Amino acid sequence: MNKSAVTSSDVAGLAGVSQSAVSRAFSPGASIAPETRNKVLRAAEKLGYRPNALARAMISGRSRLVAVLVAYLDNQFYPLALEQLSRELQARGYQILIFMTDTGNQDTVVQKMLQYQVEAIIMLSAELSSSLARECAATGTPVLLFNRYVPGLPASSVTSDNLEGGRQVAHFLADGGHARIAFIAGQENSSTSRDREAGFCKGLAERGITPVARAVGGYRFEGAAAAARELFAAAGRPDAVFVANDHMAFAVMDVLRGELGLRVPQDVSVVGYDDVPEASWGGYDLTSVSQNLGEMIQATIDILISQIDRQQVKRKAAIIPAKLVVRGSARPTRR
C-alpha cells in the first residue's frame, strides 16, 4: 500500500479497533488502554502510517503549538532557556515555533504568530504593546513574558527575584571592603535591569555606600566593553563593578584585563547576573547571581498549560528566588 494513501481507517481495520481508538493512540494525554495503544502502534508501523498533525489540528481546533518570540540569542542564558522550554513542552505534547524579532518590530511578528493558531506565546528578551496584549487576551491566547515584566500589561510573567539578587550583590561587595562601586546597566527600558539596579542601590544604602558611577551596556557585548572603557577612563576608577548580566560581565573582564592591564579581583572585583555555565569556566571564574532556570521554566509551563486547559487568560506573575554564587572574580567578604 502506498504510504501516502494509508489512513486511520486502514490502521483501525488491521488493529481490530475503532477509528477513534487510533486517534486517541496518537493524541498526547488521551485516555486509552496500553494494550489497545500497542495494537494501534504495531498496525501503524506495519502500514507505514503517520498521523497528519495539521489535519488533526483542523478537526480538533487544537494546534498544540506554542510560539516563542526571541529578540536575540547572544546572551548565553536564552539558548539554555529555549532548550529547556522546548523539551518540557514536547513532553506535554506541544511543539514550539520560534520567531526572531528586532527592536520595535515585535507587534508585527506577533500578528504573524497568531496566523498559525498558536495556543500560547512566550516572549524571550522581547516585549509587545499593551494593545496587542489585550487583543491576545480577548482571543484567549495566553502571553507570558520570560525574565521580564511590563507593569499594567495583561500578560503573565516569570522572573527571578531581581531586587533581592541586586541587594545580595551590594552586601557582598560592601562587606568585601569595596568603597568605590559602579554599576553597568542593561537596557534602560528593561524591568530586569531596573530591578537589579534598584536592589543593588538599596543594598548599598543599607551599608552606607553610594554608587560612584554608572554606565549602560544595553545587554550587548560591545556595549558593555564600551561602558567599561567609559567607567575606567574617569578619575577615581571603581574598585568593584556589578554588571547586569554575565554576557556583559565577560566583556567587562576582557577589557579590564586585556586592554587596561588591571587584575581581577586584586584591582577590580566583577560580579555578574544569570550564572550561565560559562561563568564557571576557569578563564572567567565569575561571581554571579544564579537564576534558578529550572524553576523559572516550570513556572512558565504551569502558568501556560493551566490557562490553555481552562481556556481562560489571567495575568499571573511568578518570582523565583535568586542566589549569589561566589567565585574568584571578586574579593571575598571580610565578615
Sequence and secondary structure as in RCSB ss.txt:
>XXXX:A:sequence
MNKSAVTSSDVAGLAGVSQSAVSRAFSPGASIAPETRNKVLRAAEKLGYRPNALARAMISGRSRLVAVLVAYLDN
QFYPLALEQLSRELQARGYQILIFMTDTGNQDTVVQKMLQYQVEAIIMLSAELSSSLARECAATGTPVLLFNRYV
PGLPASSVTSDNLEGGRQVAHFLADGGHARIAFIAGQENSSTSRDREAGFCKGLAERGITPVARAVGGYRFEGAA
AAARELFAAAGRPDAVFVANDHMAFAVMDVLRGELGLRVPQDVSVVGYDDVPEASWGGYDLTSVSQNLGEMIQAT
IDILISQIDRQQVKRKAAIIPAKLVVRGSARPTRR
>XXXX:A:secstr
  GGG  HHHHHHHHTS HHHHHHHTSTT    HHHHHHHHHHHHHHT    HHHHHHHHS   EEEEEES   S
THHHHHHHHHHHHHHHTT EEEEEE  TT HHHHHHHHHTTT SEEEEES    HHHHHHHHHTT  EEEES   
TT SSEEEEE HHHHHHHHHHHHHHTT  SEEEEES TT HHHHHHHHHHHHHHHHTT    EEEE TT HHHHH
HHHHHHHHSSS  SEEEESSHHHHHHHHHIIIIIS   TTTT EEEEEE  GGGGSTTT  EEEEE HHHHHHHH
HHHHHHHHHHT     EEEE EEEE  TTS     
